[in-house]
Amino acid sequence: MANEAFQLSDSAVTAYEDQKVKAMFGPLARATLAKIHVTEKDAILDLACGTGIVARTILEQVAPAKPIVGVDLNEGMVRKAREITQSDSSKFSWHVANAENLPFASGTFSLTICQQGMQYFPDEAAVLEEIRRVSAKNAKLVITVWAGASDFFLAMADSVGRHVDPGIGEKYLAPFSYRNIEQLPTTMKSAGFKNINVERIAVDRTMVNIHSSIKNEILGHPAGPKVLEAGQAVVDAIAADIIAACTEYRRGDDMIVPQLAYLCTASAG
Ligand SMILES: C[S@@+](CC[C@H](N)C(=O)[O-])C[C@H]1O[C@@H](n2cnc3c(N)ncnc32)[C@H](O)[C@@H]1O
C-alpha cells in the first residue's frame, strides 16, 4: 500500500494535528533534529511538510535568517500549517506543490528534511532528483520513514479489517509499509547525493487519555471517514480491541508504544 496518495479532509487534518502530530510526528521531529546540526544560516526546506511540525520544531531551536519553507501536496495540510504559524508568519513560507516539481530555483536550499513523506511518492527517483536540483552544493538531505508497524497499528489494522473491511484495515499499515529502504541509498546516489547513511532511531508514541485519543487516531487516518461510515459503535469497538491488544503499553489512562524509524542522511554532490 506504499506510494498511495495521502489526502485528508479538513476535519481529518485537524485530527492529524491534534492527535498524530502530538503523539508521534512531534517526537520524531525532535529525535531527528537531535541527530543533525541546523544553524541560523541554513536555507531550509520541509518537504511533504503536512501541518509543518518539522519547520515549527526547528524554529523552537534555532532562528534561521531566511524563512523556513514548507511544501505539501495537500491544501488542507498547508492551510493548517499557515493557520498554526500565523503569529510568526514572517518566519515561514508555505506552498502547495508536488515534490516532483518544486517551485524554487536550482541551488536554493542548504538543508532539506522530508519526514514521513517518502512512502507516498509514486516516483521516488524523480523526487530525489528534484531535491538535488533545489539543493546547493554540499547541502544536507534528511529523510525519515517508519521501519515497520508497531503492535498498536497492527492491532488497529486487524480490528478495522474485521469490523469494517480487510482492504480498509490494510490502509492503516500503509504508512509503515515502506519497502525501498535497501534500494534508497542507490536511488539517492543516482540522483547526485553522497555520504549516504541509514540508521534506525526509536520514538515513543504517547497517547494521552486513550479512551478519546485512540478514536482520534482511527479517524485521523485518510481512511478514517470510511470507518466512521460504519457507525460510532464500530469506532468504539475498534478502540476497545486496540486497548485489549496493547495492555503491556498501558500507563494508567495513557499508552506509550515504541515505534522505529529509519533516519537517512546525505549531502548533495
Ligand atoms: C504522513 S504525512 C507527514 C507530514 C509531515 N512531514 C509530518 O511529519 O507531520 C505525509 C505527507 O506527505 C504529503 N505528500 C504526499 N505526496 C506528496 C507529494 N507528491 N508532494 C508533496 N507532498 C506530498 C501528504 O500530503 C502528507 O501531508
The ligand as an SDF file (V2000), in Angstrom:
LIG
                    3D

 27 29  0  0  0  0  0  0  0  0999 V2000
    2.4970   11.2550    6.9860 C   0  0  0  0  0  0  0  0  0  0  0  0
    2.3600   12.8560    6.3700 S   0  0  0  0  0  0  0  0  0  0  0  0
    3.8220   13.6070    7.0690 C   0  0  0  0  0  0  0  0  0  0  0  0
    3.6590   15.1010    7.1750 C   0  0  0  0  0  0  0  0  0  0  0  0
    4.7460   15.8340    7.9680 C   0  0  0  0  0  0  0  0  0  0  0  0
    6.0560   15.7040    7.3640 N   0  0  0  0  0  0  0  0  0  0  0  0
    4.7370   15.4120    9.4110 C   0  0  0  0  0  0  0  0  0  0  0  0
    5.7630   14.8800    9.8610 O   0  0  0  0  0  0  0  0  0  0  0  0
    3.7140   15.5970   10.0920 O   0  0  0  0  0  0  0  0  0  0  0  0
    2.7800   12.6990    4.6610 C   0  0  0  0  0  0  0  0  0  0  0  0
    2.6320   13.9930    3.8850 C   0  0  0  0  0  0  0  0  0  0  0  0
    3.1440   13.8130    2.5650 O   0  0  0  0  0  0  0  0  0  0  0  0
    2.3940   14.6600    1.7130 C   0  0  0  0  0  0  0  0  0  0  0  0
    2.6110   14.2480    0.3310 N   0  0  0  0  0  0  0  0  0  0  0  0
    2.2670   13.0700   -0.2520 C   0  0  0  0  0  0  0  0  0  0  0  0
    2.6310   13.0610   -1.5410 N   0  0  0  0  0  0  0  0  0  0  0  0
    3.2320   14.2470   -1.7980 C   0  0  0  0  0  0  0  0  0  0  0  0
    3.8350   14.8310   -2.9580 C   0  0  0  0  0  0  0  0  0  0  0  0
    3.9100   14.1810   -4.1160 N   0  0  0  0  0  0  0  0  0  0  0  0
    4.3490   16.0710   -2.8400 N   0  0  0  0  0  0  0  0  0  0  0  0
    4.2820   16.7530   -1.6800 C   0  0  0  0  0  0  0  0  0  0  0  0
    3.7290   16.2480   -0.5400 N   0  0  0  0  0  0  0  0  0  0  0  0
    3.2090   15.0160   -0.6030 C   0  0  0  0  0  0  0  0  0  0  0  0
    0.9700   14.4320    2.2110 C   0  0  0  0  0  0  0  0  0  0  0  0
    0.0710   15.4090    1.7540 O   0  0  0  0  0  0  0  0  0  0  0  0
    1.1860   14.4310    3.7260 C   0  0  0  0  0  0  0  0  0  0  0  0
    0.9960   15.6950    4.2840 O   0  0  0  0  0  0  0  0  0  0  0  0
  1  2  1  0
  2  3  1  0
  2 10  1  0
  3  4  1  0
  4  5  1  0
  5  6  1  0
  5  7  1  0
  7  8  2  0
  7  9  1  0
 10 11  1  0
 11 12  1  0
 11 26  1  0
 12 13  1  0
 13 14  1  0
 13 24  1  0
 14 15  1  0
 14 23  1  0
 15 16  2  0
 16 17  1  0
 17 18  1  0
 17 23  2  0
 18 19  1  0
 18 20  2  0
 20 21  1  0
 21 22  2  0
 22 23  1  0
 24 25  1  0
 24 26  1  0
 26 27  1  0
M  CHG  2   2   1   9  -1
M  END
$$$$
